[in-house]
Amino acid sequence: MRLTEDILPFTTGRRFVISGYLHSMGVLVLRSTIRHGSSGTRMDILFQDTKAISLPSFMDDVVVSEGTADLATRFGSGPMAAFDLEFGIKVFTLGGQDWSGLVIAGSAFVLEDELDDLAPTGLLGPFTPQSNRAD
């Protein structure tokens, strides 16, 4: 399921942690493990083309909404964040009980599945390493 304006705000009562950030690809993954889900599933929220992150390590009762460039500037993301918003980059506000944060990114997706907590996210698709050597 893709997070878009049509279904934002996205709300869940689960606990999430920052599971991974790949700077070279601009990918941020927040994960709620099976232990924190009520239905024996895990849930990933993936942000692509991530420009800035301001989040706590643990996040309970996550709500994801779309914010404004003004909000990004107040969080200290600087004038570059406002410039990027003109090119399809969005401000995603995240909040819950006793915490708030934001992610500046191009898009966000959410996936709930029954895979092991340590398995890679299904939102990136299968990963096949490529060899650079000539045979």
Secondary structure, DSSP 8 states (H G I E B T S, - for coil): -EE-TTT-SEE--SEEEEEEEETTTTEEEEEE-GGG-SSS-EEEEEEES--EEE--SEEES-EEEE--HHHHHHTT-HHHHHHHHTTT-EEEEEEETTEEEEEEESEEEEEEE-S-TTS--TTS--------S--
